[in-house]
Amino acid sequence: MSSTEGSAYEGFTAEERAAMKDHAKEMKTAARRNSRADKAAEAERDVLAKIAEMQDSDRIMAERVHAVITAAAPALEPKLWYGMPAYALDGKIVCHFQSAEKFKSRYATLGFSDQAKLDEDPMWAVAFALTEVTAEVEAQIGALVKRAVS
């Protein structure tokens, strides 16, 4: 008997449902915005507001990650994605920050989508745990983001 045979599927967690609701709201908000410039400016304001709402350690890391990503890859447009800061190229998410608080995790993560050009050998990392953003971590993030959009 496998570990899943006796257990019933209980559906999405409250955090997962909240993330899906956030995503639906983000899509509606983006559709209502007028020009591309307005959309970009308002999307960045949304990201900064979401970062400001985070708890101290997540907020500090998210602020630093945001600064590094926007400096390293100015072509990436900040936007919310499932209620978290994300960065898109031509409308497609390349990377995103997920706070530890969002899914009650012990660490925040910086994740990369399949749009990121990080392919290396037959296997490579697409998400990184963050417990602190030091100068060394900032340099690593900057290098990864530059490579992701190259």
KABEL-V238578 format. One record per residue. N is the residue number from 1. PHI is phi in degrees with one decimal (none if undefined). OMEGA is omega in radians with two decimals (* if undefined). Layout:
n=(N & N)
phi=(PHI & PHI)
omega=(OMEGA & OMEGA)
This chain:
n=(1 & 2 & 3 & 4 & 5 & 6 & 7 & 8 & 9 & 10 & 11 & 12 & 13 & 14 & 15 & 16 & 17 & 18 & 19 & 20 & 21 & 22 & 23 & 24 & 25 & 26 & 27 & 28 & 29 & 30 & 31 & 32 & 33 & 34 & 35 & 36 & 37 & 38 & 39 & 40 & 41 & 42 & 43 & 44 & 45 & 46 & 47 & 48 & 49 & 50 & 51 & 52 & 53 & 54 & 55 & 56 & 57 & 58 & 59 & 60 & 61 & 62 & 63 & 64 & 65 & 66 & 67 & 68 & 69 & 70 & 71 & 72 & 73 & 74 & 75 & 76 & 77 & 78 & 79 & 80 & 81 & 82 & 83 & 84 & 85 & 86 & 87 & 88 & 89 & 90 & 91 & 92 & 93 & 94 & 95 & 96 & 97 & 98 & 99 & 100 & 101 & 102 & 103 & 104 & 105 & 106 & 107 & 108 & 109 & 110 & 111 & 112 & 113 & 114 & 115 & 116 & 117 & 118 & 119 & 120 & 121 & 122 & 123 & 124 & 125 & 126 & 127 & 128 & 129 & 130 & 131 & 132 & 133 & 134 & 135 & 136 & 137 & 138 & 139 & 140 & 141 & 142 & 143 & 144 & 145 & 146 & 147 & 148 & 149 & 150)
phi=(none & -76.8 & -66.6 & -97.9 & -62.6 & -87.1 & -102.5 & -96.1 & -68.1 & -105.3 & 84.1 & -74.0 & -73.3 & -59.9 & -66.7 & -66.7 & -62.9 & -63.6 & -63.7 & -66.4 & -65.7 & -58.6 & -63.1 & -62.0 & -64.1 & -61.1 & -63.9 & -64.8 & -62.4 & -62.3 & -67.0 & -81.7 & -73.1 & -80.6 & -79.4 & -61.0 & -63.8 & -60.7 & -60.2 & -64.7 & -65.0 & -69.0 & -64.3 & -65.6 & -60.9 & -61.2 & -62.9 & -63.9 & -66.4 & -64.8 & -62.0 & -62.7 & -77.6 & -70.8 & -65.9 & -45.9 & -65.5 & -64.4 & -62.5 & -61.4 & -65.4 & -63.0 & -61.0 & -69.5 & -61.2 & -57.6 & -61.8 & -65.9 & -64.2 & -68.5 & -78.1 & -74.7 & -140.3 & -60.1 & -71.8 & -76.2 & -101.7 & -66.0 & -161.0 & -83.3 & -144.1 & 54.0 & 80.3 & -127.2 & -63.4 & -141.6 & -136.6 & -118.0 & -123.6 & 53.8 & 82.4 & -108.2 & -62.4 & -103.6 & -149.5 & -153.5 & -107.3 & -123.7 & -69.3 & -63.5 & -63.4 & -52.3 & -118.7 & 55.2 & -95.8 & -84.9 & -149.7 & -80.8 & -133.9 & -115.1 & -115.0 & -124.2 & -87.3 & -70.6 & -75.7 & -72.6 & -91.1 & -107.0 & -51.9 & -152.2 & 58.6 & -83.5 & -151.1 & -152.1 & -77.2 & -121.9 & -146.4 & -130.8 & -75.9 & -124.9 & -111.6 & -162.3 & -111.2 & -90.6 & -61.0 & -65.3 & -65.0 & -57.8 & -64.0 & -64.9 & -61.9 & -57.3 & -66.2 & -62.4 & -66.3 & -60.0 & -66.0 & -61.4 & -104.7 & -73.9)
omega=(3.13 & -3.10 & -3.11 & -3.08 & -3.08 & -3.10 & 3.14 & 3.08 & -3.09 & 3.09 & -3.12 & 3.07 & 3.10 & 3.14 & 3.11 & 3.09 & 3.12 & 3.11 & 3.12 & 3.09 & 3.08 & -3.11 & 3.12 & 3.12 & 3.12 & -3.14 & 3.13 & 3.14 & -3.14 & -3.13 & -3.11 & -3.10 & -3.03 & -3.03 & 3.11 & 3.14 & 3.10 & -3.12 & -3.11 & -3.12 & -3.14 & 3.11 & 3.10 & 3.08 & 3.10 & 3.14 & -3.13 & 3.09 & 3.12 & 3.10 & -3.13 & 3.13 & -3.05 & 3.06 & -2.98 & -3.04 & 3.09 & -3.12 & -3.13 & 3.13 & -3.11 & 3.10 & -3.11 & 3.11 & 3.12 & -3.13 & -3.13 & -3.10 & -3.11 & 3.09 & -3.07 & -3.09 & -3.11 & 3.12 & 3.12 & 3.14 & 3.08 & 3.05 & 3.06 & 3.13 & -3.05 & 3.07 & -3.12 & 3.09 & 3.11 & -3.05 & -2.99 & 3.03 & -3.09 & 3.09 & -3.11 & -3.11 & 3.07 & 3.14 & -3.12 & 3.06 & 3.08 & -3.14 & 3.10 & -3.10 & -3.02 & -3.13 & 3.10 & -3.14 & 3.13 & 3.11 & 3.03 & 3.10 & 2.95 & -3.08 & 3.12 & 3.12 & 3.09 & 3.05 & -3.13 & -3.11 & -3.13 & -3.08 & -3.14 & -3.11 & -3.13 & -3.13 & 3.11 & -3.13 & 3.06 & 3.08 & -3.09 & 3.08 & 3.11 & 3.03 & 3.13 & 3.09 & 3.11 & 3.09 & 3.11 & 3.11 & 3.09 & 3.13 & 3.12 & 3.13 & -3.14 & 3.14 & 3.13 & -3.10 & 3.10 & 3.13 & -3.10 & -3.10 & -3.10 & *)
